[in-house]
Amino acid sequence: MSEDDKKSRSHLPMRNTTPPGHIAYDAKDPDHKTAPIEQLRPPKGAPNVLIVLIDDAGFGASSAFGGPCQTPAAEHLASGGLKYNRFHTTAICSATRQALLTGRNHHSAGMAGITEIATGAPGYSSVLPNSMAPLAKTLKLNGYNTAQFGKCHEVPVWQTSPVGPFDAWPTGGGGFEFFYGFIGGEANQWYPTLYQGTTPVEPNKSPEEGYHLVEDMTDKAIGWISQQKALAPDKPFFVYFAPGATHAPHHVPKEWADKYKGRFDEGWDKLREETLARQKRLGVIPEDCKLTPRPKETPSWDEMPDAFKPALRRQMEVYAGYLEYTDHHVSRLFETLKQLGVADDTLIYYIIGDNGASAEGSINGCFNEMSYFNGLQAFETPEYLTARLDKLGGPESYNHYAVGWAFAMNTPYQWTKQVASHWGGTRNGTIIHWPKGITAKGEVRSQFSHVIDVAPTILEAAGIPQPVAVEGIQQDAIEGTSMLGSFTDAKAPEHHETQYFEVMGNRGIYHKGWTAVTKHYTPWITAPRPPLDEDVWELYDTTKDWSQSKDLSKEFPDKLRELQRLWLIEATRYKVLPLDDRMTEKMNPDLAGRPVLIKGKTQLLFPGMGRLSENCVLNIKNKSHSVTAQIVVPENGAEGVIIAQGANIGGWSLYAKGGKLRYCYNWGGLKHFIVEGTSPIPAGVHQVRMEFAYEGGGLGKGGKVALYTDGQKVGEGTVEATLAAVFSADDGLDVGEDTGAPVSPDYGSTGNAFNGEVKGVQLAIDEAAEDLDHLINPEDAIRMAMARQ
């Protein structure tokens, strides 16, 4: 435990100098005294801190909590520490992460959902109030070294480009001195879009050479921790290790998935029963805990067509291997701490899931998760999926498992990720290990706790007060409560007595053992949502009914009304109101009220620009558009990518092959529409152009493609269908090359850069894409772009 050093740590940053006393003319004057320069350090005894946050793993996934996915590192850590079986998250990723890193409820911190659906309402804006300094900043300003690895997903989408601002990036205003990872909600684990700090970086090898993001980020974390302890051994560290695993895509080396062959042949219903029995043997749920019934929206295993079952079984084998593979690399972090001799004095949180298991793979699961978002899952037939069994989890896939598996991974609870009303969406097994602060070994703690409790616990363990002001801004109080008392006392009082939950209308309230909940919508069903006032509330006494299996709303209507009123009070207190269950409207920034980076109907792009997310690029979907590039072709002929957006799972690319201009439209990885010019592009300076005439009549329709060189048509063709909503969640737009997974099968993931010079590219939509001469004057394009400023 830390010791109070009597320093004033309530206003950060602390003053780093003191006024001089006696001022001497000559430093040799015997009355001249100066204090040595003092280095900033936290109170003596403040521990190192490591938070490991797994993505999209339910309470019933990890073997440490009775699940089928082997997690020996989690089990080993728990054997020397504590398991918390009533720890809760918010039910969705961005919200949980913002709450974890601030100690405030997600609406209070502006993160009601994910960053991509932010609105102008304070609780829904995705903008962190500067009156809520992140934990990492508080620790850094008290003398900690800080580093983050892996997933962020807290940056407002209009701030994710190379021009920033970087206030919400980990190494901007987030308080981390070092960051290595990705900014969005998910990452291709074989071809990730990576940043070191705010600078894009490339993986050091290819998937064929053995690259995987989880291994890579673990290597970087081990290197950073080792360096920190070598250079500043007296200074504690705060490391936030947040792999994209086990969020989709479920990417894992094949041998790890193969370890589970045949383990899930009997399906998810049988798996739930087996998991429940293991959980009772482990003591992570009570002996009298009931297995909640399967909802009608989730088909039973027996109801699933036999033709789908080979793919369904393999989906779960891949997921299980993915979680075990991730746990294996987490174990490498723990081994590093032991080798450095700092394991005993490191407070570790191992949080197995930022929400419940994800049902975003829909009923059948998918080979390409983007097919779900683009409404193309009907094309992933049993034949299509079965033919790709050996590729599931590999570099060609972008896979997700079926709803039934997500349901089983949340055993014994109801529902899944996004369903903030029930424990299946919000209860996540958590392990805490700190030998110098916890003497108990392998014990279970059942005090109700929430992700907002992590920050105040760490501050108390470090002897650091919650700051009154940070960088001149008065701070709002932390809303979580410290868990420290439960570290040493299994019967410590439950300080977190009340907690609201809400995600997109799914809502609930916990208060002193009782829960009142209402499920407003089902994540994998796109039917219109009912009016909020028509939602049916349920009531559970969780002191007697651990899993929320018996609805008592009819028996105790007064208790239900009391908790409904309490939910409304808490919702008012924490900026939940007005409730917002809109989805289509929130995808449109104009309707949602959030800023957009690119305005108007044209966008200029220049050499060196890349990794631009879809929120930072003119939206060309579902409309006519053009792509015009000024290029310099070398004497030996044109070759390589001029501009590309997306990945092997969907997107488009304008490039040269064999000297000729080519355009490829990748329709969700299902089909490639390729149009080629009839003659080579001559050497020298030329303008190449692709015009896409959208046929209209709805979303995701096709269109006619025409290719031009210096205004002369050189090729034409048809794209039969397009992607209506998204190309890729991870791969962005690149000028002069195609980084990550390649859009076109005509080139590979490396060595595809244009062999000449790309001077500039213009994207244009609607009437701005029309040009009778099929030529763009570069000066006019620049003036048009500047006119938007």
Secondary structure as GFF3:
##gff-version 3
##sequence-region A 1 789
A	DSSP	beta_strand	11	12	.	.	.	ID=ss1
A	DSSP	beta_strand	48	53	.	.	.	ID=ss2
A	DSSP	three_ten_helix	63	65	.	.	.	ID=ss3
A	DSSP	alpha_helix	72	79	.	.	.	ID=ss4
A	DSSP	beta_strand	82	84	.	.	.	ID=ss5
A	DSSP	beta_strand	87	88	.	.	.	ID=ss6
A	DSSP	alpha_helix	93	102	.	.	.	ID=ss7
A	DSSP	three_ten_helix	115	117	.	.	.	ID=ss8
A	DSSP	three_ten_helix	122	124	.	.	.	ID=ss9
A	DSSP	alpha_helix	135	140	.	.	.	ID=ss10
A	DSSP	beta_strand	145	151	.	.	.	ID=ss11
A	DSSP	three_ten_helix	157	159	.	.	.	ID=ss12
A	DSSP	beta_strand	178	182	.	.	.	ID=ss13
A	DSSP	beta_strand	194	196	.	.	.	ID=ss14
A	DSSP	beta_strand	199	201	.	.	.	ID=ss15
A	DSSP	three_ten_helix	207	209	.	.	.	ID=ss16
A	DSSP	alpha_helix	213	231	.	.	.	ID=ss17
A	DSSP	beta_strand	237	242	.	.	.	ID=ss18
A	DSSP	alpha_helix	254	258	.	.	.	ID=ss19
A	DSSP	alpha_helix	268	282	.	.	.	ID=ss20
A	DSSP	three_ten_helix	306	308	.	.	.	ID=ss21
A	DSSP	alpha_helix	309	339	.	.	.	ID=ss22
A	DSSP	three_ten_helix	343	345	.	.	.	ID=ss23
A	DSSP	beta_strand	346	351	.	.	.	ID=ss24
A	DSSP	alpha_helix	369	373	.	.	.	ID=ss25
A	DSSP	three_ten_helix	377	379	.	.	.	ID=ss26
A	DSSP	alpha_helix	382	386	.	.	.	ID=ss27
A	DSSP	three_ten_helix	389	391	.	.	.	ID=ss28
A	DSSP	alpha_helix	403	409	.	.	.	ID=ss29
A	DSSP	alpha_helix	423	426	.	.	.	ID=ss30
A	DSSP	beta_strand	430	433	.	.	.	ID=ss31
A	DSSP	beta_strand	443	445	.	.	.	ID=ss32
A	DSSP	beta_strand	449	450	.	.	.	ID=ss33
A	DSSP	three_ten_helix	451	453	.	.	.	ID=ss34
A	DSSP	alpha_helix	454	462	.	.	.	ID=ss35
A	DSSP	beta_strand	469	470	.	.	.	ID=ss36
A	DSSP	beta_strand	473	474	.	.	.	ID=ss37
A	DSSP	alpha_helix	484	488	.	.	.	ID=ss38
A	DSSP	beta_strand	498	503	.	.	.	ID=ss39
A	DSSP	beta_strand	506	511	.	.	.	ID=ss40
A	DSSP	beta_strand	514	518	.	.	.	ID=ss41
A	DSSP	three_ten_helix	532	534	.	.	.	ID=ss42
A	DSSP	beta_strand	538	541	.	.	.	ID=ss43
A	DSSP	alpha_helix	557	573	.	.	.	ID=ss44
A	DSSP	alpha_helix	584	587	.	.	.	ID=ss45
A	DSSP	alpha_helix	589	592	.	.	.	ID=ss46
A	DSSP	beta_strand	602	605	.	.	.	ID=ss47
A	DSSP	three_ten_helix	614	616	.	.	.	ID=ss48
A	DSSP	beta_strand	625	633	.	.	.	ID=ss49
A	DSSP	beta_strand	640	647	.	.	.	ID=ss50
A	DSSP	beta_strand	650	657	.	.	.	ID=ss51
A	DSSP	beta_strand	660	667	.	.	.	ID=ss52
A	DSSP	beta_strand	671	680	.	.	.	ID=ss53
A	DSSP	beta_strand	684	694	.	.	.	ID=ss54
A	DSSP	beta_strand	701	709	.	.	.	ID=ss55
A	DSSP	beta_strand	712	721	.	.	.	ID=ss56
A	DSSP	beta_strand	733	735	.	.	.	ID=ss57
A	DSSP	beta_strand	757	765	.	.	.	ID=ss58
A	DSSP	three_ten_helix	766	769	.	.	.	ID=ss59
A	DSSP	alpha_helix	778	786	.	.	.	ID=ss60
###
